[in-house]
Amino acid sequence: MTKLVLVWNPAKTECVGFVEREPNGSTWDCGSGGDAEHAGGGEKWNPVSTLADTFREQYEDTDDECHLQVIEVDETEATPIERVED
């Protein structure tokens, strides 16, 4: 099982997830908590994943708050998505 930190948009219709992990102490790694806080509009961390940056930008103009949730998932249950050429 793997713990994920989810960041939900204010309407709770979309979310992004980060594998839960502790930062490694480097100024270049803020861990999943930093990515999640950044994505949800909280503390700005730098650098963070591009996914966190994109989610933050998508919802930065709303007055409502994003939400965090930690869940456990069985990553072995994931199924591949076949890539299709455009």
MMTF fields as JSON, N, C-alpha, C and O atoms, coordinates in Angstrom:
{
  "mmtfVersion": "1.0.0",
  "mmtfProducer": "UNKNOWN",
  "numBonds": 343,
  "numAtoms": 344,
  "numGroups": 86,
  "numChains": 1,
  "numModels": 1,
  "chainsPerModel": [1],
  "groupsPerChain": [86],
  "chainIdList": ["A"],
  "bondAtomList": [4, 2, 8, 6, 12, 10, 16, 14, 20, 18, 24, 22, 28, 26, 32, 30, 36, 34, 40, 38, 44, 42, 48, 46, 52, 50, 56, 54, 60, 58, 64, 62, 68, 66, 72, 70, 76, 74, 80, 78, 84, 82, 88, 86, 92, 90, 96, 94, 100, 98, 104, 102, 108, 106, 112, 110, 116, 114, 120, 118, 124, 122, 128, 126, 132, 130, 136, 134, 140, 138, 144, 142, 148, 146, 152, 150, 156, 154, 160, 158, 164, 162, 168, 166, 172, 170, 176, 174, 180, 178, 184, 182, 188, 186, 192, 190, 196, 194, 200, 198, 204, 202, 208, 206, 212, 210, 216, 214, 220, 218, 224, 222, 228, 226, 232, 230, 236, 234, 240, 238, 244, 242, 248, 246, 252, 250, 256, 254, 260, 258, 264, 262, 268, 266, 272, 270, 276, 274, 280, 278, 284, 282, 288, 286, 292, 290, 296, 294, 300, 298, 304, 302, 308, 306, 312, 310, 316, 314, 320, 318, 324, 322, 328, 326, 332, 330, 336, 334, 340, 338],
  "bondOrderList": [1, 1, 1, 1, 1, 1, 1, 1, 1, 1, 1, 1, 1, 1, 1, 1, 1, 1, 1, 1, 1, 1, 1, 1, 1, 1, 1, 1, 1, 1, 1, 1, 1, 1, 1, 1, 1, 1, 1, 1, 1, 1, 1, 1, 1, 1, 1, 1, 1, 1, 1, 1, 1, 1, 1, 1, 1, 1, 1, 1, 1, 1, 1, 1, 1, 1, 1, 1, 1, 1, 1, 1, 1, 1, 1, 1, 1, 1, 1, 1, 1, 1, 1, 1, 1],
  "groupList": [{"groupName": "MET", "atomNameList": ["N", "CA", "C", "O"], "elementList": ["N", "C", "C", "O"], "formalChargeList": [0, 0, 0, 0], "bondAtomList": [1, 0, 2, 1, 3, 2], "bondOrderList": [1, 1, 2], "singleLetterCode": "M", "chemCompType": "L-PEPTIDE LINKING"}, {"groupName": "THR", "atomNameList": ["N", "CA", "C", "O"], "elementList": ["N", "C", "C", "O"], "formalChargeList": [0, 0, 0, 0], "bondAtomList": [1, 0, 2, 1, 3, 2], "bondOrderList": [1, 1, 2], "singleLetterCode": "T", "chemCompType": "L-PEPTIDE LINKING"}, {"groupName": "LYS", "atomNameList": ["N", "CA", "C", "O"], "elementList": ["N", "C", "C", "O"], "formalChargeList": [0, 0, 0, 0], "bondAtomList": [1, 0, 2, 1, 3, 2], "bondOrderList": [1, 1, 2], "singleLetterCode": "K", "chemCompType": "L-PEPTIDE LINKING"}, {"groupName": "LEU", "atomNameList": ["N", "CA", "C", "O"], "elementList": ["N", "C", "C", "O"], "formalChargeList": [0, 0, 0, 0], "bondAtomList": [1, 0, 2, 1, 3, 2], "bondOrderList": [1, 1, 2], "singleLetterCode": "L", "chemCompType": "L-PEPTIDE LINKING"}, {"groupName": "VAL", "atomNameList": ["N", "CA", "C", "O"], "elementList": ["N", "C", "C", "O"], "formalChargeList": [0, 0, 0, 0], "bondAtomList": [1, 0, 2, 1, 3, 2], "bondOrderList": [1, 1, 2], "singleLetterCode": "V", "chemCompType": "L-PEPTIDE LINKING"}, {"groupName": "TRP", "atomNameList": ["N", "CA", "C", "O"], "elementList": ["N", "C", "C", "O"], "formalChargeList": [0, 0, 0, 0], "bondAtomList": [1, 0, 2, 1, 3, 2], "bondOrderList": [1, 1, 2], "singleLetterCode": "W", "chemCompType": "L-PEPTIDE LINKING"}, {"groupName": "ASN", "atomNameList": ["N", "CA", "C", "O"], "elementList": ["N", "C", "C", "O"], "formalChargeList": [0, 0, 0, 0], "bondAtomList": [1, 0, 2, 1, 3, 2], "bondOrderList": [1, 1, 2], "singleLetterCode": "N", "chemCompType": "L-PEPTIDE LINKING"}, {"groupName": "PRO", "atomNameList": ["N", "CA", "C", "O"], "elementList": ["N", "C", "C", "O"], "formalChargeList": [0, 0, 0, 0], "bondAtomList": [1, 0, 2, 1, 3, 2], "bondOrderList": [1, 1, 2], "singleLetterCode": "P", "chemCompType": "L-PEPTIDE LINKING"}, {"groupName": "ALA", "atomNameList": ["N", "CA", "C", "O"], "elementList": ["N", "C", "C", "O"], "formalChargeList": [0, 0, 0, 0], "bondAtomList": [1, 0, 2, 1, 3, 2], "bondOrderList": [1, 1, 2], "singleLetterCode": "A", "chemCompType": "L-PEPTIDE LINKING"}, {"groupName": "GLU", "atomNameList": ["N", "CA", "C", "O"], "elementList": ["N", "C", "C", "O"], "formalChargeList": [0, 0, 0, 0], "bondAtomList": [1, 0, 2, 1, 3, 2], "bondOrderList": [1, 1, 2], "singleLetterCode": "E", "chemCompType": "L-PEPTIDE LINKING"}, {"groupName": "CYS", "atomNameList": ["N", "CA", "C", "O"], "elementList": ["N", "C", "C", "O"], "formalChargeList": [0, 0, 0, 0], "bondAtomList": [1, 0, 2, 1, 3, 2], "bondOrderList": [1, 1, 2], "singleLetterCode": "C", "chemCompType": "L-PEPTIDE LINKING"}, {"groupName": "GLY", "atomNameList": ["N", "CA", "C", "O"], "elementList": ["N", "C", "C", "O"], "formalChargeList": [0, 0, 0, 0], "bondAtomList": [1, 0, 2, 1, 3, 2], "bondOrderList": [1, 1, 2], "singleLetterCode": "G", "chemCompType": "PEPTIDE LINKING"}, {"groupName": "PHE", "atomNameList": ["N", "CA", "C", "O"], "elementList": ["N", "C", "C", "O"], "formalChargeList": [0, 0, 0, 0], "bondAtomList": [1, 0, 2, 1, 3, 2], "bondOrderList": [1, 1, 2], "singleLetterCode": "F", "chemCompType": "L-PEPTIDE LINKING"}, {"groupName": "ARG", "atomNameList": ["N", "CA", "C", "O"], "elementList": ["N", "C", "C", "O"], "formalChargeList": [0, 0, 0, 0], "bondAtomList": [1, 0, 2, 1, 3, 2], "bondOrderList": [1, 1, 2], "singleLetterCode": "R", "chemCompType": "L-PEPTIDE LINKING"}, {"groupName": "SER", "atomNameList": ["N", "CA", "C", "O"], "elementList": ["N", "C", "C", "O"], "formalChargeList": [0, 0, 0, 0], "bondAtomList": [1, 0, 2, 1, 3, 2], "bondOrderList": [1, 1, 2], "singleLetterCode": "S", "chemCompType": "L-PEPTIDE LINKING"}, {"groupName": "ASP", "atomNameList": ["N", "CA", "C", "O"], "elementList": ["N", "C", "C", "O"], "formalChargeList": [0, 0, 0, 0], "bondAtomList": [1, 0, 2, 1, 3, 2], "bondOrderList": [1, 1, 2], "singleLetterCode": "D", "chemCompType": "L-PEPTIDE LINKING"}, {"groupName": "HIS", "atomNameList": ["N", "CA", "C", "O"], "elementList": ["N", "C", "C", "O"], "formalChargeList": [0, 0, 0, 0], "bondAtomList": [1, 0, 2, 1, 3, 2], "bondOrderList": [1, 1, 2], "singleLetterCode": "H", "chemCompType": "L-PEPTIDE LINKING"}, {"groupName": "GLN", "atomNameList": ["N", "CA", "C", "O"], "elementList": ["N", "C", "C", "O"], "formalChargeList": [0, 0, 0, 0], "bondAtomList": [1, 0, 2, 1, 3, 2], "bondOrderList": [1, 1, 2], "singleLetterCode": "Q", "chemCompType": "L-PEPTIDE LINKING"}, {"groupName": "TYR", "atomNameList": ["N", "CA", "C", "O"], "elementList": ["N", "C", "C", "O"], "formalChargeList": [0, 0, 0, 0], "bondAtomList": [1, 0, 2, 1, 3, 2], "bondOrderList": [1, 1, 2], "singleLetterCode": "Y", "chemCompType": "L-PEPTIDE LINKING"}, {"groupName": "ILE", "atomNameList": ["N", "CA", "C", "O"], "elementList": ["N", "C", "C", "O"], "formalChargeList": [0, 0, 0, 0], "bondAtomList": [1, 0, 2, 1, 3, 2], "bondOrderList": [1, 1, 2], "singleLetterCode": "I", "chemCompType": "L-PEPTIDE LINKING"}],
  "groupTypeList": [0, 1, 2, 3, 4, 3, 4, 5, 6, 7, 8, 2, 1, 9, 10, 4, 11, 12, 4, 9, 13, 9, 7, 6, 11, 14, 1, 5, 15, 10, 11, 14, 11, 11, 15, 8, 9, 16, 8, 11, 11, 11, 9, 2, 5, 6, 7, 4, 14, 1, 3, 8, 15, 1, 12, 13, 9, 17, 18, 9, 15, 1, 15, 15, 9, 10, 16, 3, 17, 4, 19, 9, 4, 15, 9, 1, 9, 8, 1, 7, 19, 9, 13, 4, 9, 15],
  "groupIdList": [1, 2, 3, 4, 5, 6, 7, 8, 9, 10, 11, 12, 13, 14, 15, 16, 17, 18, 19, 20, 21, 22, 23, 24, 25, 26, 27, 28, 29, 30, 31, 32, 33, 34, 35, 36, 37, 38, 39, 40, 41, 42, 43, 44, 45, 46, 47, 48, 49, 50, 51, 52, 53, 54, 55, 56, 57, 58, 59, 60, 61, 62, 63, 64, 65, 66, 67, 68, 69, 70, 71, 72, 73, 74, 75, 76, 77, 78, 79, 80, 81, 82, 83, 84, 85, 86],
  "secStructList": [7, 3, 3, 3, 3, 3, 3, 3, 7, 6, 6, 1, 1, 7, 3, 3, 3, 3, 3, 7, 7, 7, 7, 7, 1, 7, 6, 6, 7, 7, 2, 2, 2, 2, 2, 2, 2, 2, 2, 6, 6, 1, 1, 7, 7, 1, 1, 7, 7, 2, 2, 2, 2, 2, 2, 2, 2, 2, 2, 6, 6, 7, 1, 1, 7, 7, 3, 3, 3, 3, 3, 3, 3, 7, 4, 4, 4, 7, 7, 7, 7, 7, 7, 7, 7, 7],
  "xCoordList": [0.849, 0.0, 0.892, 1.974, 0.416, 1.128, 0.217, -0.969, 0.767, -0.014, 0.143, 1.245, -0.984, -1.008, -1.548, -2.471, -0.97, -1.487, -2.245, -1.649, -3.569, -4.412, -4.683, -4.842, -4.732, -5.132, -6.367, -6.308, -7.484, -8.761, -8.991, -8.636, -9.584, -9.996, -11.154, -11.707, -11.537, -12.59, -13.91, -14.595, -14.276, -15.542, -15.418, -16.413, -14.214, -13.923, -14.353, -14.902, -14.085, -14.371, -13.1, -13.152, -11.96, -10.668, -9.639, -9.74, -8.645, -7.566, -6.27, -6.269, -5.173, -3.859, -3.308, -3.645, -2.46, -1.929, -0.417, 0.204, 0.159, 1.6, 1.88, 1.248, 2.819, 3.195, 3.748, 4.631, 3.223, 3.65, 5.109, 5.48, 5.913, 7.322, 7.842, 7.344, 8.837, 9.469, 10.501, 11.112, 10.709, 11.766, 13.13, 13.308, 14.078, 15.394, 16.357, 17.545, 15.864, 16.72, 17.377, 17.984, 17.265, 17.859, 16.927, 15.706, 17.503, 16.668, 15.966, 15.094, 16.338, 15.729, 14.671, 14.173, 14.312, 13.306, 12.457, 12.922, 11.214, 10.324, 9.384, 8.527, 9.514, 8.65, 7.236, 6.905, 6.418, 5.045, 4.229, 3.329, 4.541, 3.819, 4.013, 3.066, 5.223, 5.502, 4.804, 4.239, 4.839, 4.128, 2.638, 2.017, 2.057, 0.626, 0.236, -0.74, 0.98, 0.698, 0.782, -0.08, 1.814, 1.992, 0.816, 0.237, 0.466, -0.62, -1.947, -2.745, -2.182, -3.449, -3.541, -4.555, -2.506, -2.55, -1.978, -2.077, -1.38, -0.772, 0.642, 0.939, 1.502, 2.899, 3.512, 3.377, 4.189, 4.865, 6.222, 7.069, 6.415, 7.682, 8.344, 7.673, 9.651, 10.369, 11.672, 12.427, 11.963, 11.135, 10.111, 10.27, 9.074, 8.061, 7.808, 8.334, 7.003, 6.703, 5.909, 5.202, 6.036, 5.266, 3.778, 2.963, 3.417, 2.008, 1.468, 0.356, 2.25, 1.848, 1.711, 0.746, 2.663, 2.596, 1.356, 0.658, 1.083, -0.051, -1.379, -2.266, -1.523, -2.763, -2.968, -4.079, -1.904, -1.995, -2.451, -3.34, -1.846, -2.198, -3.648, -4.329, -4.117, -5.492, -6.517, -7.572, -6.212, -7.201, -6.795, -7.407, -5.788, -5.321, -6.265, -6.17, -7.162, -8.061, -9.39, -10.291, -9.521, -10.76, -10.602, -9.508, -11.683, -11.644, -11.817, -11.508, -12.311, -12.535, -11.233, -10.285, -11.198, -9.986, -9.952, -10.985, -8.736, -8.525, -8.437, -8.337, -8.474, -8.496, -7.445, -7.179, -6.846, -5.88, -6.516, -7.364, -6.1, -6.563, -5.445, -4.819, -5.192, -4.21, -4.974, -5.802, -4.683, -5.347, -4.285, -3.136, -4.695, -3.841, -4.432, -5.636, -3.566, -3.998, -3.059, -1.902, -3.576, -2.758, -2.296, -3.045, -1.068, -0.561, -0.434, -0.321, -0.45, -0.378, -1.693, -1.74, -2.746, -4.052, -4.148, -5.127, -3.154, -3.181, -3.073, -2.318, -3.838, -3.795, -3.209, -3.463, -2.43, -1.801, -2.826, -3.864, -2.504, -3.313, -2.539, -1.391, -3.178, -2.513, -2.408, -3.397, -1.211, -0.995, -1.533, -1.383, -2.164, -2.72, -2.037, -1.958, -1.556, -0.925, -1.971, -3.084, -1.612, -2.526, -2.552, -3.266],
  "yCoordList": [-1.182, 0.0, 1.244, 1.256, 2.264, 3.525, 4.633, 4.664, 5.544, 6.707, 7.814, 8.097, 8.434, 9.572, 10.789, 10.686, 11.927, 13.203, 13.813, 14.185, 13.915, 14.489, 15.951, 16.345, 16.748, 18.148, 18.299, 18.134, 18.615, 18.777, 20.248, 21.13, 20.508, 21.873, 22.257, 21.386, 23.54, 23.965, 23.211, 22.946, 22.865, 22.161, 20.653, 19.932, 20.182, 18.753, 17.927, 16.833, 18.484, 17.766, 17.322, 16.496, 17.858, 17.495, 17.453, 18.182, 16.584, 16.539, 16.106, 15.532, 16.388, 15.888, 15.14, 15.449, 14.154, 13.347, 13.259, 13.236, 13.211, 13.084, 11.932, 11.831, 11.065, 9.967, 10.564, 11.422, 10.103, 10.653, 10.283, 9.109, 11.291, 11.072, 12.268, 13.385, 12.015, 13.075, 13.785, 13.161, 15.086, 15.787, 15.208, 14.688, 15.306, 14.728, 15.718, 15.423, 16.892, 17.89, 18.838, 19.83, 18.547, 19.403, 20.576, 20.441, 21.719, 22.864, 22.595, 23.364, 21.506, 21.168, 20.088, 19.596, 19.704, 18.672, 18.998, 18.876, 19.413, 19.776, 18.637, 18.81, 17.467, 16.328, 16.529, 17.565, 15.527, 15.578, 16.649, 17.242, 16.904, 17.937, 19.31, 20.09, 19.61, 20.891, 21.008, 22.053, 19.929, 19.928, 20.152, 20.941, 19.456, 19.557, 20.953, 21.526, 21.495, 22.85, 23.872, 24.741, 23.757, 24.671, 24.546, 25.551, 23.31, 23.083, 23.643, 24.159, 23.539, 23.972, 25.458, 25.921, 26.213, 27.658, 28.104, 29.282, 27.193, 27.538, 28.055, 28.796, 27.65, 28.066, 27.811, 26.724, 28.831, 28.666, 28.03, 28.576, 26.873, 26.171, 26.246, 26.297, 26.25, 26.286, 25.541, 25.844, 24.599, 24.162, 23.114, 22.439, 23.002, 21.957, 21.31, 21.75, 20.268, 19.598, 20.527, 21.421, 20.305, 21.107, 20.855, 21.735, 19.658, 19.349, 20.254, 20.771, 20.445, 21.335, 22.769, 23.453, 23.228, 24.589, 24.775, 25.782, 23.82, 23.923, 23.928, 24.72, 23.053, 23.006, 24.321, 24.85, 24.854, 26.131, 27.244, 28.023, 27.318, 28.358, 28.225, 29.228, 26.996, 26.764, 27.329, 27.811, 27.27, 27.653, 28.86, 29.11, 29.609, 30.722, 31.913, 32.745, 32.025, 33.174, 32.946, 33.78, 31.852, 31.572, 31.972, 31.887, 32.403, 32.783, 31.574, 31.644, 30.471, 29.271, 28.507, 28.667, 27.681, 26.948, 25.576, 24.943, 25.134, 23.75, 22.907, 23.449, 21.605, 20.704, 19.611, 19.162, 19.183, 18.086, 16.837, 16.914, 15.687, 14.404, 13.387, 13.352, 12.569, 11.491, 10.177, 9.879, 9.397, 8.108, 7.033, 7.339, 5.774, 4.656, 3.962, 3.719, 3.648, 2.943, 1.766, 1.773, 0.771, -0.357, -0.092, -0.309, 0.374, 0.767, -0.425, -0.239, -1.649, -2.819, -3.037, -3.814, -2.362, -2.457, -1.519, -1.573, -0.668, 0.288, -0.45, -1.413, 0.02, -0.585, 0.417, 1.617, -0.061, 0.841, 1.447, 0.853, 2.625, 3.284, 3.213, 3.651, 2.662, 2.546, 3.921, 4.645, 4.264, 5.568, 5.512, 4.511, 6.612, 6.731, 7.92, 9.004, 7.723, 8.804, 9.812, 9.436, 11.093, 12.144, 12.213, 13.04],
  "zCoordList": [0.0, 0.0, 0.0, 0.588, -0.662, -0.753, -0.251, -0.581, 0.547, 0.984, -0.049, -0.518, -0.393, -1.306, -0.577, 0.232, -0.868, -0.383, -1.55, -2.56, -1.407, -2.456, -2.155, -0.999, -3.209, -3.113, -3.991, -5.209, -3.346, -4.05, -4.381, -3.598, -5.542, -5.858, -4.934, -4.261, -4.883, -3.959, -4.135, -3.147, -5.351, -5.594, -5.371, -5.436, -5.11, -4.917, -6.132, -6.0, -7.322, -8.567, -9.265, -10.176, -8.853, -9.425, -8.306, -7.319, -8.481, -7.499, -8.158, -9.247, -7.484, -7.865, -6.662, -5.519, -6.927, -5.844, -5.877, -6.94, -4.688, -4.532, -3.58, -2.528, -3.936, -3.05, -1.762, -1.796, -0.62, 0.662, 0.918, 0.902, 1.151, 1.472, 2.238, 2.1, 3.033, 3.819, 2.958, 2.091, 3.181, 2.45, 2.835, 3.936, 1.918, 2.187, 2.819, 2.951, 3.214, 3.85, 2.874, 3.279, 1.607, 0.59, 0.301, 0.383, -0.033, -0.423, -1.747, -2.153, -2.424, -3.704, -3.577, -4.589, -2.344, -2.157, -0.941, 0.193, -1.166, -0.055, 0.303, 1.17, -0.341, -0.032, -0.543, -1.118, -0.323, -0.812, -0.101, -0.697, 1.183, 1.923, 1.308, 1.216, 0.889, 0.24, -1.091, -1.414, -1.877, -3.158, -2.943, -3.656, -1.957, -1.697, -1.208, -1.691, -0.268, 0.232, -0.901, -1.032, -1.705, -2.834, -3.803, -4.215, -4.166, -5.125, -4.622, -5.405, -3.31, -2.74, -2.452, -1.93, -2.779, -2.578, -1.252, -0.907, -0.496, 0.793, 0.612, -0.325, 1.522, 1.499, 0.125, -0.437, -0.409, -1.702, -1.47, -0.764, -2.072, -1.99, -3.351, -4.382, -3.343, -4.607, -4.442, -3.518, -5.281, -6.408, -5.982, -4.965, -6.775, -6.583, -7.93, -8.953, -7.922, -9.184, -10.097, -9.632, -11.386, -12.339, -12.168, -12.445, -11.712, -11.434, -10.328, -10.435, -9.271, -8.178, -8.672, -8.331, -9.467, -10.024, -10.885, -10.763, -11.744, -12.666, -11.91, -12.227, -10.915, -10.138, -9.4, -9.374, -8.799, -8.084, -9.023, -8.68, -10.199, -11.174, -11.622, -11.838, -11.759, -12.21, -11.226, -11.639, -9.928, -8.917, -8.077, -7.039, -8.493, -7.672, -7.656, -6.754, -8.609, -8.667, -7.951, -8.044, -7.254, -6.525, -5.062, -4.505, -4.449, -3.032, -2.116, -0.927, -2.669, -1.868, -1.672, -2.44, -0.645, -0.304, -0.958, -1.176, -1.266, -1.673, -0.406, 0.694, -0.552, 0.595, 0.425, -0.69, 1.547, 1.547, 2.126, 3.015, 1.618, 2.124, 1.929, 0.87, 2.931, 2.817, 2.75, 3.611, 1.715, 1.542, 1.286, 0.969, 1.43, 1.069, -0.152, -0.224, -1.105, -2.304, -2.55, -2.128, -3.233, -3.644, -5.067, -6.02, -5.21, -6.53, -7.472, -8.683, -6.938, -7.815, -8.568, -9.522, -8.148, -8.826, -10.033, -10.778, -10.232, -11.343, -12.676, -12.81, -13.651, -14.983, -15.97, -15.861, -16.928, -17.882, -18.853, -19.145, -19.33, -20.352, -21.663, -21.747, -22.671, -23.963, -24.608, -24.724, -25.019, -25.684, -27.103, -27.804, -27.513, -28.851, -29.524, -28.945, -30.714, -31.465, -31.922, -32.289, -31.898, -32.37, -33.866, -34.434]
}
